[in-house]
């Protein structure tokens, strides 16, 4: 992410009223903030983010307003003053709690009955403007002739309030804060990162476009899916196919290079993809390193010397400078996509709806896109190409071929279309074959589709131990999905309770077509769980701590998480050292075997078995018996 505001960048302008605006800062334009005023966009270019600006009054002879950077000491002046006060150092009991005053008797105005008193409780229900001596027309006149960025209006309102001395410290601070939000002409510039964008989309725009997903829920999905950088990019070698070569010249797949790949089903217009790209280090273009001051000075000195030398030279025509030679142009079948650290988006339309990625400088529909990390790491294919690729014409049709003589006889437009179609055919073939080869590190979904139908075709593509994270605004689809992997279903499956599984191999069971009772193979996922998360803001004051009552509602949102398992083939045996425990039955069997052995040994010596097996007489003592221990 850039540390300063670049031309053409999207930024979030946070206004004093709490409203946020997302605008694109274009050079030589004017940014209007409604009642707060307007200013030239060039005044914020190349400025750092997270600064608070104040719109100043226009000077005589100027048609625009200048900006002033508000220092931190001025922004938090009241907080620093409160912390430095002795009352803050030694708090007293019941600090900040209003003490009840004696009821006041006031003669009500208008249609009031004679002889009826109005208590202080009833007085609070009167209009607040009755205590403000300034009329609305006077306030509007002050706003027209506002000076000092609206501070004069706030000071005038505070001084014209007749009951300002009756307010508690908390009530006074709240009143001043409300007037400051209404009249102060300030704004704060924030970068368009994923949390700021989600908050703006939820509060100010259409929340249904992102399925009411909040920043904390999106973070929960990313953590459980274990989304991270999958390593440095690795590319396939260019096959250098000629224009007459067909499908046999496609670059072959190398599954051993697959690493750090995630499969995504995104119906949030690209918000989920942006969050994953941010975790994988693919969302923001690389920031250009600024040259140091010494380098600039050396370059300036060198330019001066070159200018002096050119002035002393004779007036000869300048020699034409040739550009450095380019490398060989890649062939039509060269694959521009990396084999590691990629995001594969499966969509239902002809093009994926990733329109929100434009706020981070990426447009998937642009034919000649400027350099961006997502260009070589974002792949997309349709459900038809994933499930039945032979029915897709872009995959099934062979690439166009033509001889070199025929190609040279065509017009440039026709030759360009020829190469473009061959490149598209190679890209589609590579994406489809690489996706169907599987070995993905995880599956992340935020879609309105049935999650059971999604997992039916995506579970076989996951590697062993891969993570699954599925978001849904409601809990019912995820609860139905979790029931497909319950313990009773897994027990019935492994004990042979499903006759349709008889005689099928493990690979066939992974691609189980499903039945009404067993829509999915219950042994493919372990550790299934459902969870949710919501960050609630609260007001923290002595005696007034409670959650804010003005928080946004909407869908709660739930996440289904699990881990991909590879069922074992054949008979499972326990390994390791173990010792068999002796039981009464086993001891009797051993004794009987010992008697038989003794009988066979002494049969030739005329010794009876009873003499061998009989115990010693009670009156005889063993000579080798151990001596008793001394006390």
BELKA-V196854 format. One record per residue. N is the residue number from 1. RES is the residue in one letter. PHI is phi in whole degrees, -180 to 180 (none if undefined). OMEGA is omega in whole degrees, 0 to 359 (* if undefined). NEAR is the number of other C-alpha atoms within 8 Angstrom. Layout:
n	res	phi	omega	near
N	RES	PHI	OMEGA	NEAR
N	RES	PHI	OMEGA	NEAR
This chain:
n	res	phi	omega	near
1	X	none	179	6
2	X	-69	179	7
3	X	-86	179	6
4	X	-126	182	9
5	X	-82	180	12
6	X	-95	176	9
7	X	-61	181	8
8	X	84	181	8
9	X	-80	174	11
10	X	-91	182	12
11	X	-133	176	12
12	X	-107	177	13
13	X	-101	181	12
14	X	-94	183	12
15	X	-88	180	11
16	X	-61	180	12
17	X	-74	182	6
18	X	95	179	7
19	X	-81	179	8
20	X	-113	177	10
21	X	-130	177	9
22	X	-106	183	10
23	X	-133	176	8
24	X	-103	183	8
25	X	-85	178	12
26	X	-102	180	9
27	X	-63	175	9
28	X	61	175	7
29	X	-128	179	8
30	X	-115	179	8
31	X	-101	181	8
32	X	-107	179	7
33	X	-117	177	7
34	X	71	183	6
35	X	-69	180	4
36	X	-81	178	10
37	X	114	180	9
38	X	-139	182	12
39	X	-158	177	13
40	X	-69	180	11
41	X	-68	181	13
42	X	-66	182	8
43	X	-74	180	8
44	X	-107	179	7
45	X	-68	181	12
46	X	61	174	7
47	X	-101	178	7
48	X	-68	174	8
49	X	-76	175	10
50	X	65	174	8
51	X	-101	177	10
52	X	-103	181	11
53	X	-109	177	11
54	X	-121	181	12
55	X	-82	183	15
56	X	-85	177	10
57	X	-73	180	9
58	X	-71	177	9
59	X	-83	180	6
60	X	-66	180	4
61	X	88	178	4
62	X	-109	181	7
63	X	-104	181	5
64	X	-140	179	8
65	X	-100	177	13
66	X	-89	181	10
67	X	-116	176	10
68	X	-130	177	8
69	X	-78	182	8
70	X	-81	180	10
71	X	-71	182	7
72	X	-66	181	6
73	X	-62	179	6
74	X	-78	180	7
75	X	-66	184	7
76	X	-111	183	8
77	X	-64	182	8
78	X	-68	180	6
79	X	-67	179	7
80	X	-65	179	8
81	X	-68	179	8
82	X	-68	180	8
83	X	-69	180	8
84	X	-83	182	8
85	X	-73	179	8
86	X	-67	179	6
87	X	-66	179	7
88	X	-73	181	9
89	X	-73	181	8
90	X	-127	182	6
91	X	-68	178	7
92	X	-100	178	6
93	X	-61	180	4
94	X	58	179	5
95	X	-72	178	7
96	X	82	181	8
97	X	-100	182	7
98	X	-71	177	5
99	X	-94	182	4
100	X	-67	178	4
101	X	-97	180	4
102	X	-72	181	5
103	X	-60	180	6
104	X	-108	179	7
105	X	-102	184	7
106	X	-128	177	7
107	X	-80	182	8
108	X	-68	179	8
109	X	-94	177	5
110	X	79	183	4
111	X	-88	180	5
112	X	-103	179	8
113	X	-79	182	5
114	X	-68	176	4
115	X	83	181	4
116	X	-103	181	7
117	X	-88	176	8
118	X	-110	181	11
119	X	-76	181	10
120	X	-65	178	9
121	X	-64	177	6
122	X	-71	180	8
123	X	-67	179	8
124	X	-68	180	7
125	X	-82	179	6
126	X	-71	182	7
127	X	-65	180	6
128	X	-66	181	6
129	X	-68	178	6
130	X	-66	179	7
131	X	-93	179	8
132	X	-99	184	11
133	X	-74	179	9
134	X	-77	176	8
135	X	-84	181	7
136	X	-66	179	6
137	X	-67	178	6
138	X	-68	178	8
139	X	-66	178	10
140	X	-65	178	8
141	X	-67	176	8
142	X	-65	180	9
143	X	-67	179	9
144	X	-70	180	6
145	X	-102	185	6
146	X	-69	176	10
147	X	-134	177	8
148	X	59	174	8
149	X	57	177	13
150	X	90	181	12
151	X	-69	180	10
152	X	-66	178	10
153	X	-65	180	12
154	X	-65	179	13
155	X	-64	180	8
156	X	-66	179	8
157	X	-67	180	10
158	X	-68	182	9
159	X	-75	181	7
160	X	-90	179	9
161	X	-83	185	10
162	X	-78	184	9
163	X	-112	182	7
164	X	-69	181	8
165	X	-79	180	5
166	X	-90	181	5
167	X	-81	173	9
168	X	-75	181	8
169	X	-63	179	7
170	X	-70	180	8
171	X	-65	178	8
172	X	-66	179	10
173	X	-66	179	8
174	X	-67	179	8
175	X	-64	179	8
176	X	-68	179	10
177	X	-66	179	8
178	X	-64	179	8
179	X	-70	178	10
180	X	-66	178	10
181	X	-63	185	10
182	X	-86	190	8
183	X	-118	182	11
184	X	-72	183	13
185	X	-106	179	11
186	X	-134	175	12
187	X	-156	181	11
188	X	-121	182	11
189	X	-99	180	12
190	X	-119	176	11
191	X	-74	178	10
192	X	-86	171	12
193	X	-95	187	6
194	X	-65	178	10
195	X	-62	179	7
196	X	-64	180	10
197	X	-67	180	9
198	X	-65	179	12
199	X	-64	178	10
200	X	-66	180	12
201	X	-69	180	11
202	X	-75	187	11
203	X	-88	188	8
204	X	-107	185	8
205	X	-117	183	7
206	X	-93	182	7
207	X	-74	181	10
208	X	-69	179	6
209	X	-68	179	9
210	X	-111	177	11
211	X	59	178	11
212	X	57	181	12
213	X	-83	181	10
214	X	-96	183	9
215	X	-65	180	10
216	X	-69	177	9
217	X	-70	178	14
218	X	-66	174	11
219	X	-66	178	8
220	X	-65	178	10
221	X	-64	180	13
222	X	-66	180	11
223	X	-70	181	8
224	X	-69	176	11
225	X	-80	178	13
226	X	57	181	8
227	X	-78	180	12
228	X	-156	179	7
229	X	-68	183	9
230	X	-92	178	11
231	X	115	179	8
232	X	-69	181	6
233	X	-66	178	8
234	X	-129	185	8
235	X	-117	176	9
236	X	-79	179	9
237	X	-73	179	7
238	X	-73	179	10
239	X	-73	181	10
240	X	52	180	9
241	X	-78	178	10
242	X	-82	184	6
243	X	-68	178	8
244	X	-92	181	8
245	X	-80	181	9
246	X	-106	184	10
247	X	-66	181	7
248	X	-69	181	5
249	X	-94	178	9
250	X	-62	177	10
251	X	-68	182	11
252	X	-70	178	4
253	X	-74	175	7
254	X	-131	182	6
255	X	-60	180	7
256	X	-68	178	4
257	X	-89	183	8
258	X	-66	181	10
259	X	-161	176	11
260	X	66	179	13
261	X	-114	181	14
262	X	-124	177	14
263	X	-99	189	13
264	X	-130	169	12
265	X	-121	192	11
266	X	-119	173	14
267	X	-115	180	12
268	X	-107	180	12
269	X	61	176	12
270	X	102	180	13
271	X	-66	178	13
272	X	-66	178	11
273	X	-64	179	11
274	X	-65	179	11
275	X	-64	178	11
276	X	-69	179	10
277	X	-63	178	12
278	X	-66	178	10
279	X	-70	183	10
280	X	-91	179	12
281	X	75	184	8
282	X	-120	188	11
283	X	-85	185	11
284	X	-106	175	11
285	X	-64	180	9
286	X	-67	181	5
287	X	-79	179	6
288	X	-72	180	4
289	X	-73	178	4
290	X	-77	178	4
291	X	-76	181	6
292	X	-76	184	6
293	X	-66	180	6
294	X	-64	178	6
295	X	-64	179	8
296	X	-67	179	9
297	X	-64	179	8
298	X	-64	180	8
299	X	-67	178	8
300	X	-64	178	8
301	X	-63	180	8
302	X	-66	178	8
303	X	-65	179	8
304	X	-64	179	8
305	X	-63	180	8
306	X	-65	178	8
307	X	-66	179	8
308	X	-65	180	8
309	X	-66	180	8
310	X	-68	179	7
311	X	-71	181	7
312	X	-81	182	6
313	X	-71	177	7
314	X	-68	180	5
315	X	-78	178	4
316	X	-111	179	5
317	X	-63	182	4
318	X	-66	179	4
319	X	-75	180	4
320	X	-74	180	4
321	X	-86	180	4
322	X	-94	178	4
323	X	-72	179	4
324	X	-62	183	4
325	X	-65	178	4
326	X	-83	175	4
327	X	-75	180	4
328	X	-64	180	4
329	X	-69	179	4
330	X	-62	178	7
331	X	-74	182	10
332	X	-67	183	11
333	X	-96	176	15
334	X	-72	183	14
335	X	-94	182	12
336	X	-84	186	6
337	X	-92	177	10
338	X	-77	178	12
339	X	-94	180	12
340	X	-132	175	14
341	X	55	184	16
342	X	-123	175	13
343	X	-122	179	13
344	X	-108	183	13
345	X	-99	176	13
346	X	-104	185	13
347	X	-134	183	13
348	X	-100	182	8
349	X	-95	179	6
350	X	-70	177	6
351	X	-132	178	5
352	X	-71	178	10
353	X	-88	179	7
354	X	-123	186	12
355	X	-68	182	8
356	X	-72	178	8
357	X	-71	178	12
358	X	-66	179	8
359	X	-70	176	9
360	X	-115	172	9
361	X	80	180	8
362	X	-130	178	10
363	X	-129	186	10
364	X	-72	181	5
365	X	-91	182	4
366	X	-74	181	6
367	X	-72	180	4
368	X	-115	186	4
369	X	-84	174	8
370	X	-65	183	4
371	X	-58	178	6
372	X	-156	181	10
373	X	-60	182	10
374	X	-75	182	10
375	X	-60	184	8
376	X	-102	184	9
377	X	-127	179	12
378	X	-112	180	11
379	X	-115	179	11
380	X	-144	176	10
381	X	-152	181	13
382	X	-88	176	11
383	X	-65	177	9
384	X	-65	178	10
385	X	-67	180	13
386	X	-80	186	11
387	X	-87	182	7
388	X	-132	184	8
389	X	-65	181	11
390	X	-68	179	8
391	X	-90	178	8
392	X	-94	184	10
393	X	-68	181	7
394	X	-64	180	7
395	X	-98	188	13
396	X	-80	181	9
397	X	-70	178	6
398	X	-71	180	8
399	X	-69	178	10
400	X	-70	179	8
401	X	-133	177	8
402	X	-163	178	8
403	X	-76	182	8
404	X	-65	180	8
405	X	-67	179	6
406	X	-66	181	8
407	X	-65	180	9
408	X	-72	180	7
409	X	-81	181	6
410	X	-82	174	8
411	X	-75	182	7
412	X	-58	180	6
413	X	-65	180	6
414	X	-69	177	8
415	X	-64	178	10
416	X	-63	177	8
417	X	-65	178	8
418	X	-62	180	9
419	X	-68	180	9
420	X	-64	179	9
421	X	-69	177	10
422	X	-68	178	12
423	X	-65	179	11
424	X	-65	178	8
425	X	-63	179	12
426	X	-67	180	14
427	X	-66	180	10
428	X	-63	179	11
429	X	-63	179	9
430	X	-68	182	10
431	X	-64	182	11
432	X	-66	181	13
433	X	-66	179	9
434	X	-68	179	10
435	X	-71	180	10
436	X	-70	175	8
437	X	-71	175	8
438	X	79	181	10
439	X	65	177	8
440	X	-83	181	14
441	X	-83	180	13
442	X	-178	178	15
443	X	-128	180	16
444	X	-126	184	13
445	X	-133	168	10
446	X	-148	190	13
447	X	-143	174	10
448	X	-87	179	6
449	X	-72	178	6
450	X	-68	182	7
451	X	-64	178	10
452	X	-66	178	9
453	X	-68	177	8
454	X	-69	183	9
455	X	-71	181	8
456	X	-62	183	12
457	X	-109	182	10
458	X	-103	181	9
459	X	-62	179	10
460	X	-64	182	9
461	X	-87	183	12
462	X	-90	176	14
463	X	-78	178	11
464	X	-64	183	7
465	X	84	179	7
466	X	-68	182	12
467	X	-98	179	14
468	X	-127	178	14
469	X	-137	184	14
470	X	-125	179	13
471	X	-102	176	12
472	X	-146	178	14
473	X	-63	180	11
474	X	-117	186	10
475	X	-92	187	9
476	X	-62	178	6
477	X	-63	181	10
478	X	-73	177	14
479	X	-65	176	9
480	X	-66	178	8
481	X	-68	180	10
482	X	-64	179	12
483	X	-67	178	7
484	X	-68	181	12
485	X	-116	181	15
486	X	-75	181	9
487	X	-65	178	6
488	X	-60	178	6
489	X	-67	179	11
490	X	-66	179	11
491	X	-66	179	8
492	X	-65	180	10
493	X	-70	183	11
494	X	-74	181	7
495	X	-89	178	6
496	X	84	180	9
497	X	-79	179	7
498	X	-113	184	8
499	X	-66	181	6
500	X	-69	181	4
501	X	-87	184	8
502	X	-68	176	7
503	X	80	181	4
504	X	-101	180	7
505	X	-80	180	6
506	X	-65	179	8
507	X	-67	177	6
508	X	-69	178	8
509	X	-72	176	10
510	X	-66	177	10
511	X	-101	181	9
512	X	-62	182	9
513	X	-70	176	7
514	X	99	174	8
515	X	-130	178	7
516	X	-58	179	5
517	X	-84	181	4
518	X	-129	180	10
519	X	-67	179	10
520	X	-134	175	12
521	X	-72	186	12
522	X	-72	180	12
523	X	-95	184	11
524	X	-87	180	11
525	X	-129	177	11
526	X	-129	176	10
527	X	68	180	7
528	X	-70	180	11
529	X	-158	175	8
530	X	-122	182	11
531	X	-153	179	7
532	X	-146	181	9
533	X	-156	177	8
534	X	-148	177	7
535	X	-91	183	5
536	X	-109	177	7
537	X	-84	184	7
538	X	-132	172	8
539	X	-91	184	9
540	X	-113	178	7
541	X	-143	178	6
542	X	-60	179	8
543	X	79	182	5
544	X	-133	181	7
545	X	-83	180	9
546	X	-163	175	7
547	X	-64	179	8
548	X	-68	183	9
549	X	-85	184	4
550	X	-106	179	4
551	X	-71	182	7
552	X	-74	177	5
553	X	-89	179	4
554	X	89	182	5
555	X	-68	179	7
556	X	-72	179	8
557	X	87	181	13
558	X	-138	183	15
559	X	-129	173	15
560	X	-99	181	14
561	X	-127	178	14
562	X	-165	180	12
563	X	-128	181	12
564	X	-74	181	15
565	X	-121	175	10
566	X	-105	181	7
567	X	-62	180	7
568	X	-76	178	5
569	X	-103	177	6
570	X	82	183	4
571	X	-87	181	4
572	X	-97	179	6
573	X	-119	177	4
574	X	-80	181	4
575	X	-118	178	4
576	X	126	179	4
577	X	-87	179	4
578	X	-149	182	4
579	X	-127	183	4
580	X	-77	180	4
581	X	-79	179	4
582	X	-83	177	6
583	X	-125	181	6
584	X	-64	180	6
585	X	-64	180	6
586	X	-70	179	8
587	X	-65	180	9
588	X	-66	179	8
589	X	-68	178	8
590	X	-65	179	8
591	X	-65	179	8
592	X	-65	178	8
593	X	-67	179	8
594	X	-66	178	8
595	X	-64	179	10
596	X	-64	179	8
597	X	-66	180	8
598	X	-65	180	10
599	X	-65	179	10
600	X	-72	182	7
601	X	-76	187	7
602	X	-97	182	11
603	X	-66	183	9
604	X	-84	185	6
605	X	-110	179	5
606	X	54	177	6
607	X	-110	182	9
608	X	-77	179	9
609	X	-66	181	10
610	X	-65	180	6
611	X	-65	181	7
612	X	-79	187	8
613	X	-93	181	7
614	X	-68	178	6
615	X	-75	179	4
616	X	-69	177	5
617	X	-63	184	5
618	X	-69	183	5
619	X	-83	180	4
620	X	-93	180	6
621	X	-115	178	6
622	X	-75	182	5
623	X	-76	182	4
624	X	-100	179	4
625	X	-73	181	6
626	X	-69	180	4
627	X	-71	179	4
628	X	-67	180	4
629	X	-73	178	4
630	X	-73	179	3
631	X	-73	*	2
